[in-house]
């Protein structure tokens, strides 16, 4: 953690004493004077506003004496250290104050500078020890309460359905208070803070964020509480008085400070290591019953962030654009897009970038569903060239946004050997080639291969870029062209040889395909050469 100066408040009803303390070299003790008060009542207000680390206070003061002030301070600031200013006659008061938790006392008569420095060092050491212990205890208690909250919400969904929330009474008052929802604090504004980091850096990053959040809560009066959710997310609750734009400004400073903290620690968590922070400013919890819906909405942002990724740190306000389900028709369309690319890796990559990515971004399918589908399709594609290949689901499921998903997928495609056609396709093409004279159709070929016609037809088109009918026609016409050029066979004999015994149908089909009648090719020597776009040219 970056060392921060110790914040000090001084409390004394005597102006000369405050003036002398004001002149003390606080910076030399890694401290800063953040406020002063004339009595305990003023001091309490200052402490609520600034959350000091150390309070240097007199005992005998008007309006609210030092002992009463210490008791009240301890209620909301249990780890703030207290140094007493006392006279010889106040010794009994000092003894009672020490019993209440004051860390040290010094005599006002001499107000020795070295004595005050010693007292500050002692208070600072106690502060670090107590704050560390207190922070760990608070984090552990909040974590357990948050888990009970999430478990109750999950169980209730299973019992009654997603749209209904548990009754507030299902969670104990102690847990509600620990999570920040004491009745006198409501309403509160919800903020979802998200931390993303590589798996091997996540625990270190979470520790840094949680320590900073504890410090932020202590020093920011409008931040009423926070507690951890799952997967590096935190629910942070601000006072109702904070409007969304005001919260945004606070969050900008907070996220900037968190990233600076992560970057400057003993083990820097710099951006190149994948550490990123983002936040979403949500609605108001006017009662405990509203908390469920706000936490439920957190999952919407988590999914929406897959399509709405922004540089870290990023802050959003409101509700995300809705997501949609990946229906069977969508899966068929995606299969068709990739199928047109055939087995060529470069064409697949271009299809992903130019067709699939924009189409999916427009429809915003649920991330888990599109990842599963893409992993399944990729696994089938890889199996044609890499038997026993790693499961793409492992690689693709960890993508946090569409850009990362596309990058990971492209890596799988690029590293695959040039995939050959499926065994079923090779067998079908070979059988068709050998049986052009016979009646051929999709059902006949599919039955020969042992697959259903609908599935085989789709598979064949995805693999080859043309249907069974188109392949049969092309092979027949290419064979007919060869026979017309190179043999003395009559046109009707050629028609029968390529499996089209109907002379008129053969002539019409050949003319459409070659751009010339069979008799012209045979009699006048027309040459039909296939060009790159599949049309016929005569020379």
PyMOL commands that set and color helices and strands:
alter all, ss='L'
color gray80, all
select helices_A, chain A and resi 15-22+26-29+40-50+66-76+88-100+113-160+168-170+173-178+183-185+199-219+244-264+271-273+289-304+328-340+345-363+367-382+392-396+402-415+423-434+442-449+453-464+468-486+491-497+503-514+518-524
alter helices_A, ss='H'
color red, helices_A
select strands_A, chain A and resi 6-11+31-37+54-58+81-86+104-107+188-196+223-228+233-239+276-285+314-317+528-530+536-538
alter strands_A, ss='S'
color yellow, strands_A
deselect
rebuild
show_as cartoon
